[in-house]
Amino acid sequence: MLHEYKLYQPVKKLFESKGYSIYTEIPVLHSNRYVDIGVLKDNIVIAIEMKMSLTKKVIWQAHSCNLFADYIYIAIPTKPRDIEKCTKYGIGIIQIINQEAHILVEAKKIETWYNNYRKDFIKMCLQSNNNMAGLPTLKGQGPRIECIKKVKEYLLNNPKASWKELYNNIPNHYCHSKSMNCALRGLI
């Protein structure tokens, strides 16, 4: 049975062969959502979503990356339907066949108007230390759970710490203290 994380190596190989740096599981836009793969080279930002099939929900998820990415791709192991909708939004399609990635539809350059989101995404890519994308998150695991543990430990010695102080003193994957607060405040 093919799993989403098995799409990662072929996609990584494809973009590394073109000189890009690859980053995985990048937190997005002050939310609990992640982009599977961030790809950077010079001043080019590419967002890639890996999915088992091309659906309207997947297209919409990928399309939301237009806030910070120059190019958007969806990587899938199946024959895609709704190619027209991807083309309409400028989303490229990467098809994985026999562990080889092939660009089926080239992504179109998107005018990114939200420069702060772009800067945040690049910053989060550069802070990423993951080396695999698409792994399922098991209950009680993941970057948010690890961050909660570190916040709780920090608060034992600093019970009046502000979210800004927590953000600055605890390794985390959030874009700023407000996003950290939104994601964790009810869980601490």
MIDOSE-1310 file (N, C-alpha, C; in nm, 2 decimals, decimal comma, always signed):
residues 188
mlhe	+0,09/-0,12/+0,00/+0,00/+0,00/+0,00/+0,09/+0,12/+0,00; +0,06/+0,22/-0,09/+0,14/+0,34/-0,10/+0,09/+0,44/+0,00; +0,18/+0,51/+0,07/+0,15/+0,61/+0,17/+0,20/+0,74/+0,12; +0,15/+0,85/+0,17/+0,19/+0,99/+0,13/+0,34/+1,01/+0,15
ykly	+0,39/+0,97/+0,26/+0,53/+0,99/+0,29/+0,63/+0,93/+0,19; +0,58/+0,83/+0,12/+0,66/+0,76/+0,01/+0,68/+0,85/-0,11; +0,60/+0,95/-0,12/+0,61/+1,04/-0,24/+0,72/+1,14/-0,22; +0,77/+1,16/-0,09/+0,87/+1,26/-0,06/+1,00/+1,24/-0,14
qpvk	+1,06/+1,12/-0,13/+1,19/+1,10/-0,19/+1,20/+1,14/-0,34; +1,10/+1,09/-0,42/+1,11/+1,13/-0,56/+1,09/+1,28/-0,59; +1,01/+1,34/-0,51/+0,99/+1,49/-0,52/+1,12/+1,56/-0,48; +1,18/+1,52/-0,37/+1,30/+1,57/-0,32/+1,41/+1,56/-0,43
klfe	+1,42/+1,44/-0,48/+1,53/+1,41/-0,59/+1,51/+1,50/-0,71; +1,38/+1,52/-0,75/+1,35/+1,60/-0,87/+1,40/+1,75/-0,85; +1,37/+1,81/-0,73/+1,40/+1,95/-0,71/+1,55/+1,97/-0,67; +1,60/+1,87/-0,60/+1,75/+1,88/-0,57/+1,83/+1,87/-0,70
skgy	+1,79/+1,80/-0,79/+1,86/+1,79/-0,92/+1,86/+1,92/-1,00; +1,77/+2,01/-0,96/+1,76/+2,14/-1,02/+1,82/+2,25/-0,93; +1,89/+2,20/-0,83/+1,97/+2,30/-0,74/+1,89/+2,36/-0,63; +1,77/+2,31/-0,60/+1,68/+2,37/-0,50/+1,72/+2,31/-0,36
siyt	+1,69/+2,39/-0,25/+1,70/+2,34/-0,12/+1,56/+2,30/-0,08; +1,55/+2,19/-0,01/+1,42/+2,12/+0,03/+1,40/+2,13/+0,18; +1,28/+2,17/+0,22/+1,24/+2,18/+0,36/+1,11/+2,11/+0,37; +1,08/+2,05/+0,49/+0,96/+1,97/+0,51/+0,87/+2,02/+0,63
eipv	+0,75/+1,99/+0,61/+0,65/+2,02/+0,72/+0,66/+2,16/+0,77; +0,64/+2,26/+0,68/+0,65/+2,40/+0,72/+0,52/+2,45/+0,77; +0,52/+2,51/+0,89/+0,40/+2,57/+0,95/+0,36/+2,69/+0,86; +0,23/+2,71/+0,85/+0,18/+2,81/+0,76/+0,09/+2,91/+0,82
lhsn	+0,11/+3,04/+0,80/+0,02/+3,15/+0,83/-0,05/+3,14/+0,96; +0,03/+3,13/+1,06/-0,02/+3,14/+1,20/-0,14/+3,04/+1,23; -0,13/+2,92/+1,17/-0,23/+2,83/+1,19/-0,17/+2,69/+1,23; -0,26/+2,59/+1,24/-0,21/+2,46/+1,27/-0,19/+2,38/+1,14
ryvd	-0,18/+2,45/+1,03/-0,16/+2,38/+0,90/-0,02/+2,38/+0,86; +0,03/+2,28/+0,79/+0,16/+2,27/+0,74/+0,16/+2,25/+0,59; +0,26/+2,30/+0,52/+0,29/+2,27/+0,38/+0,39/+2,15/+0,38; +0,36/+2,05/+0,31/+0,44/+1,93/+0,31/+0,59/+1,96/+0,27
igvl	+0,61/+2,03/+0,17/+0,74/+2,06/+0,12/+0,76/+2,21/+0,08; +0,86/+2,27/+0,13/+0,89/+2,41/+0,09/+1,02/+2,39/+0,01; +1,03/+2,46/-0,10/+1,15/+2,45/-0,19/+1,20/+2,59/-0,22; +1,32/+2,62/-0,20/+1,38/+2,75/-0,21/+1,51/+2,75/-0,30
kdni	+1,52/+2,85/-0,38/+1,64/+2,87/-0,46/+1,64/+3,02/-0,50; +1,76/+3,08/-0,47/+1,77/+3,22/-0,50/+1,65/+3,29/-0,44; +1,57/+3,36/-0,51/+1,45/+3,43/-0,46/+1,32/+3,36/-0,50; +1,33/+3,23/-0,53/+1,21/+3,15/-0,57/+1,16/+3,07/-0,45
viai	+1,03/+3,08/-0,43/+0,96/+3,00/-0,32/+0,86/+2,91/-0,39; +0,87/+2,78/-0,36/+0,78/+2,68/-0,42/+0,71/+2,60/-0,30; +0,58/+2,59/-0,30/+0,51/+2,51/-0,20/+0,46/+2,38/-0,27; +0,48/+2,27/-0,21/+0,43/+2,14/-0,26/+0,35/+2,06/-0,16
emkm	+0,23/+2,03/-0,20/+0,14/+1,94/-0,12/+0,15/+1,80/-0,18; +0,17/+1,70/-0,09/+0,17/+1,56/-0,14/+0,04/+1,50/-0,09; -0,03/+1,44/-0,19/-0,16/+1,38/-0,16/-0,17/+1,25/-0,24; -0,26/+1,16/-0,19/-0,28/+1,04/-0,26/-0,37/+1,05/-0,39
sltk	-0,45/+1,15/-0,39/-0,53/+1,18/-0,52/-0,56/+1,33/-0,53; -0,60/+1,37/-0,64/-0,63/+1,51/-0,67/-0,78/+1,53/-0,65; -0,81/+1,61/-0,54/-0,95/+1,63/-0,51/-0,97/+1,79/-0,51; -1,10/+1,83/-0,50/-1,12/+1,97/-0,49/-1,07/+2,03/-0,36
kviw	-1,07/+1,95/-0,25/-1,02/+1,99/-0,12/-0,87/+2,01/-0,13; -0,80/+1,92/-0,20/-0,66/+1,93/-0,22/-0,62/+2,05/-0,30; -0,69/+2,08/-0,41/-0,67/+2,19/-0,49/-0,69/+2,32/-0,41; -0,79/+2,33/-0,33/-0,82/+2,45/-0,25/-0,70/+2,47/-0,15
qahs	-0,66/+2,36/-0,09/-0,55/+2,37/+0,01/-0,42/+2,42/-0,06; -0,39/+2,36/-0,17/-0,27/+2,41/-0,25/-0,29/+2,56/-0,29; -0,41/+2,59/-0,34/-0,43/+2,73/-0,38/-0,41/+2,83/-0,27; -0,43/+2,79/-0,15/-0,41/+2,89/-0,04/-0,27/+2,92/-0,02
cnlf	-0,18/+2,85/-0,08/-0,03/+2,88/-0,07/+0,00/+3,00/-0,16; -0,09/+3,05/-0,24/-0,06/+3,17/-0,32/-0,03/+3,29/-0,24; -0,06/+3,29/-0,11/-0,03/+3,40/-0,02/+0,12/+3,42/+0,00; +0,20/+3,31/-0,02/+0,34/+3,33/+0,00/+0,44/+3,26/-0,10
adyi	+0,38/+3,18/-0,19/+0,47/+3,10/-0,28/+0,46/+3,16/-0,42; +0,57/+3,15/-0,49/+0,58/+3,19/-0,63/+0,52/+3,08/-0,72; +0,54/+2,95/-0,68/+0,49/+2,84/-0,76/+0,43/+2,74/-0,66; +0,32/+2,67/-0,70/+0,26/+2,57/-0,62/+0,24/+2,44/-0,70
yiai	+0,27/+2,33/-0,64/+0,26/+2,20/-0,70/+0,18/+2,11/-0,61; +0,11/+2,01/-0,67/+0,05/+1,90/-0,59/+0,12/+1,77/-0,65; +0,18/+1,69/-0,56/+0,24/+1,57/-0,60/+0,14/+1,45/-0,57; +0,11/+1,37/-0,67/+0,02/+1,26/-0,65/+0,07/+1,13/-0,72
ptkp	+0,03/+1,01/-0,67/+0,07/+0,89/-0,74/-0,03/+0,84/-0,84; -0,14/+0,91/-0,85/-0,25/+0,86/-0,94/-0,27/+0,95/-1,06; -0,35/+0,89/-1,15/-0,38/+0,97/-1,27/-0,47/+1,08/-1,23; -0,44/+1,21/-1,25/-0,52/+1,32/-1,20/-0,65/+1,35/-1,28
rdie	-0,75/+1,39/-1,21/-0,87/+1,45/-1,27/-0,87/+1,59/-1,22; -0,95/+1,67/-1,27/-0,96/+1,82/-1,24/-0,83/+1,89/-1,28; -0,76/+1,85/-1,38/-0,65/+1,92/-1,43/-0,68/+2,06/-1,47; -0,80/+2,08/-1,52/-0,84/+2,21/-1,57/-0,85/+2,31/-1,45
kctk	-0,89/+2,26/-1,33/-0,90/+2,35/-1,22/-0,76/+2,39/-1,17; -0,67/+2,29/-1,17/-0,53/+2,33/-1,13/-0,47/+2,43/-1,23; -0,50/+2,41/-1,36/-0,45/+2,50/-1,46/-0,51/+2,64/-1,44; -0,64/+2,65/-1,41/-0,70/+2,77/-1,38/-0,64/+2,85/-1,27
ygig	-0,59/+2,78/-1,16/-0,53/+2,85/-1,05/-0,38/+2,86/-1,06; -0,32/+2,80/-1,17/-0,17/+2,80/-1,19/-0,10/+2,70/-1,11; -0,17/+2,60/-1,06/-0,11/+2,49/-0,98/-0,05/+2,39/-1,07; +0,07/+2,35/-1,04/+0,13/+2,24/-1,12/+0,10/+2,11/-1,06
iiqi	+0,12/+2,00/-1,14/+0,10/+1,87/-1,09/+0,22/+1,78/-1,12; +0,27/+1,72/-1,01/+0,38/+1,62/-1,02/+0,32/+1,49/-1,00; +0,35/+1,40/-1,10/+0,30/+1,26/-1,08/+0,41/+1,17/-1,05; +0,39/+1,08/-0,95/+0,49/+0,99/-0,91/+0,46/+0,85/-0,97
inqe	+0,55/+0,80/-1,05/+0,53/+0,67/-1,11/+0,66/+0,59/-1,09; +0,64/+0,48/-1,03/+0,75/+0,39/-1,00/+0,87/+0,46/-0,93; +0,83/+0,54/-0,83/+0,93/+0,61/-0,75/+1,01/+0,72/-0,83; +0,95/+0,76/-0,94/+1,01/+0,87/-1,01/+0,91/+0,98/-1,02
ahil	+0,95/+1,11/-1,00/+0,87/+1,22/-1,01/+0,87/+1,29/-1,15; +0,76/+1,31/-1,21/+0,75/+1,37/-1,34/+0,66/+1,49/-1,33; +0,70/+1,60/-1,38/+0,61/+1,72/-1,38/+0,51/+1,70/-1,50; +0,39/+1,68/-1,46/+0,28/+1,66/-1,56/+0,23/+1,79/-1,61
veak	+0,21/+1,89/-1,52/+0,16/+2,02/-1,55/+0,26/+2,12/-1,48; +0,32/+2,21/-1,56/+0,40/+2,31/-1,50/+0,32/+2,41/-1,42; +0,37/+2,45/-1,31/+0,30/+2,56/-1,23/+0,33/+2,69/-1,30; +0,24/+2,78/-1,28/+0,26/+2,92/-1,34/+0,30/+3,01/-1,22
kiet	+0,38/+3,11/-1,26/+0,43/+3,20/-1,16/+0,31/+3,28/-1,10; +0,31/+3,29/-0,97/+0,20/+3,36/-0,90/+0,25/+3,49/-0,85; +0,18/+3,60/-0,86/+0,22/+3,73/-0,80/+0,19/+3,72/-0,65; +0,29/+3,72/-0,57/+0,27/+3,71/-0,43/+0,26/+3,85/-0,37
wynn	+0,15/+3,89/-0,31/+0,12/+4,02/-0,26/+0,15/+4,03/-0,11; +0,16/+3,92/-0,05/+0,17/+3,92/+0,10/+0,32/+3,90/+0,14; +0,40/+4,00/+0,13/+0,54/+3,98/+0,15/+0,58/+3,94/+0,29; +0,50/+3,98/+0,39/+0,52/+3,93/+0,53/+0,50/+3,78/+0,54
yrkd	+0,40/+3,73/+0,48/+0,37/+3,59/+0,48/+0,48/+3,51/+0,41; +0,53/+3,57/+0,30/+0,64/+3,51/+0,23/+0,77/+3,51/+0,31; +0,80/+3,62/+0,38/+0,92/+3,62/+0,47/+0,90/+3,52/+0,58; +0,78/+3,51/+0,64/+0,76/+3,41/+0,75/+0,78/+3,27/+0,70
fikm	+0,73/+3,24/+0,58/+0,74/+3,11/+0,52/+0,89/+3,07/+0,50; +0,96/+3,17/+0,44/+1,11/+3,14/+0,42/+1,18/+3,12/+0,55; +1,15/+3,20/+0,65/+1,21/+3,19/+0,79/+1,18/+3,05/+0,84; +1,05/+3,01/+0,83/+1,01/+2,87/+0,88/+1,08/+2,76/+0,80
clqs	+1,10/+2,78/+0,67/+1,17/+2,68/+0,60/+1,32/+2,67/+0,65; +1,38/+2,78/+0,67/+1,52/+2,78/+0,72/+1,53/+2,72/+0,86; +1,43/+2,73/+0,94/+1,43/+2,67/+1,08/+1,39/+2,53/+1,08; +1,34/+2,48/+0,97/+1,29/+2,34/+0,96/+1,41/+2,25/+0,97
nnnm	+1,40/+2,14/+1,05/+1,50/+2,04/+1,06/+1,45/+1,90/+1,03; +1,33/+1,90/+0,97/+1,27/+1,77/+0,94/+1,34/+1,72/+0,81; +1,34/+1,59/+0,79/+1,40/+1,53/+0,67/+1,30/+1,44/+0,60; +1,17/+1,45/+0,64/+1,07/+1,36/+0,58/+0,94/+1,44/+0,58
aglp	+0,86/+1,42/+0,48/+0,73/+1,49/+0,47/+0,62/+1,39/+0,45; +0,50/+1,42/+0,49/+0,39/+1,34/+0,47/+0,37/+1,23/+0,57; +0,45/+1,23/+0,68/+0,43/+1,12/+0,78/+0,30/+1,15/+0,86; +0,23/+1,05/+0,89/+0,11/+1,07/+0,97/+0,14/+1,11/+1,11
tlkg	+0,07/+1,20/+1,17/+0,09/+1,25/+1,30/+0,01/+1,15/+1,39; +0,08/+1,08/+1,48/+0,02/+0,99/+1,57/-0,03/+1,07/+1,69; -0,14/+1,02/+1,76/-0,19/+1,09/+1,87/-0,08/+1,11/+1,98; -0,07/+1,23/+2,03/+0,03/+1,26/+2,13/+0,17/+1,28/+2,08
qgpr	+0,18/+1,30/+1,95/+0,31/+1,33/+1,89/+0,30/+1,45/+1,80; +0,42/+1,50/+1,76/+0,43/+1,61/+1,66/+0,49/+1,73/+1,72; +0,52/+1,83/+1,64/+0,58/+1,95/+1,69/+0,50/+2,03/+1,79; +0,37/+2,03/+1,77/+0,29/+2,11/+1,87/+0,30/+2,05/+2,01
ieci	+0,29/+1,91/+2,01/+0,29/+1,84/+2,14/+0,43/+1,87/+2,21; +0,54/+1,86/+2,13/+0,67/+1,89/+2,19/+0,68/+2,03/+2,24; +0,62/+2,12/+2,17/+0,63/+2,26/+2,21/+0,55/+2,28/+2,34; +0,43/+2,22/+2,35/+0,35/+2,22/+2,47/+0,43/+2,18/+2,59
kkvk	+0,51/+2,07/+2,58/+0,59/+2,01/+2,69/+0,69/+2,11/+2,73; +0,76/+2,18/+2,63/+0,86/+2,27/+2,66/+0,81/+2,40/+2,73; +0,69/+2,44/+2,69/+0,62/+2,56/+2,75/+0,59/+2,53/+2,89; +0,53/+2,41/+2,92/+0,50/+2,37/+3,05/+0,62/+2,37/+3,14
eyll	+0,73/+2,31/+3,09/+0,86/+2,31/+3,17/+0,91/+2,45/+3,20; +0,90/+2,54/+3,10/+0,95/+2,68/+3,12/+0,86/+2,75/+3,22; +0,73/+2,73/+3,21/+0,64/+2,79/+3,30/+0,66/+2,75/+3,45; +0,71/+2,63/+3,47/+0,74/+2,59/+3,61/+0,84/+2,68/+3,68
nnpk	+0,94/+2,73/+3,61/+1,03/+2,82/+3,66/+1,00/+2,97/+3,64; +0,91/+2,99/+3,54/+0,88/+3,13/+3,51/+0,73/+3,14/+3,49; +0,65/+3,13/+3,60/+0,50/+3,12/+3,59/+0,44/+3,25/+3,53; +0,50/+3,36/+3,53/+0,44/+3,48/+3,48/+0,49/+3,52/+3,34
aswk	+0,56/+3,43/+3,28/+0,61/+3,45/+3,14/+0,50/+3,49/+3,04; +0,53/+3,59/+2,96/+0,44/+3,63/+2,86/+0,45/+3,54/+2,74; +0,36/+3,54/+2,65/+0,37/+3,46/+2,52/+0,49/+3,51/+2,44; +0,52/+3,63/+2,45/+0,64/+3,68/+2,37/+0,77/+3,62/+2,43
elyn	+0,77/+3,62/+2,57/+0,89/+3,56/+2,63/+0,90/+3,41/+2,60; +0,79/+3,34/+2,61/+0,78/+3,20/+2,57/+0,83/+3,17/+2,43; +0,78/+3,26/+2,34/+0,82/+3,24/+2,20/+0,97/+3,26/+2,18; +1,03/+3,36/+2,25/+1,17/+3,40/+2,24/+1,26/+3,30/+2,30
nipn	+1,22/+3,22/+2,40/+1,30/+3,14/+2,48/+1,28/+2,99/+2,46; +1,18/+2,95/+2,38/+1,16/+2,81/+2,36/+1,17/+2,78/+2,21; +1,25/+2,68/+2,17/+1,26/+2,64/+2,03/+1,11/+2,60/+1,99; +1,07/+2,66/+1,88/+0,93/+2,63/+1,83/+0,92/+2,65/+1,68
hych	+0,81/+2,62/+1,63/+0,79/+2,62/+1,48/+0,68/+2,73/+1,45; +0,65/+2,82/+1,54/+0,55/+2,92/+1,51/+0,62/+3,05/+1,45; +0,54/+3,12/+1,38/+0,59/+3,24/+1,31/+0,61/+3,36/+1,40; +0,53/+3,37/+1,50/+0,55/+3,47/+1,60/+0,47/+3,44/+1,73
sksm	+0,49/+3,52/+1,83/+0,43/+3,49/+1,96/+0,27/+3,48/+1,96; +0,21/+3,56/+1,87/+0,07/+3,56/+1,86/+0,02/+3,42/+1,81; +0,08/+3,37/+1,71/+0,04/+3,24/+1,65/+0,07/+3,13/+1,75; +0,17/+3,14/+1,83/+0,20/+3,04/+1,94/+0,09/+3,05/+2,04
ncal	+0,05/+3,17/+2,08/-0,06/+3,19/+2,18/-0,19/+3,12/+2,13; -0,22/+3,15/+2,00/-0,35/+3,10/+1,95/-0,35/+2,95/+1,94; -0,24/+2,89/+1,91/-0,23/+2,75/+1,89/-0,22/+2,67/+2,03; -0,17/+2,74/+2,13/-0,14/+2,66/+2,26/-0,22/+2,71/+2,38
rgli	-0,28/+2,83/+2,38/-0,33/+2,89/+2,50/-0,43/+2,80/+2,58; -0,51/+2,73/+2,51/-0,61/+2,64/+2,58/-0,55/+2,51/+2,62; -0,43/+2,48/+2,58/-0,37/+2,35/+2,61/-0,27/+2,35/+2,72; -0,23/+2,47/+2,77/-0,13/+2,48/+2,87/-0,19/+2,49/+3,01
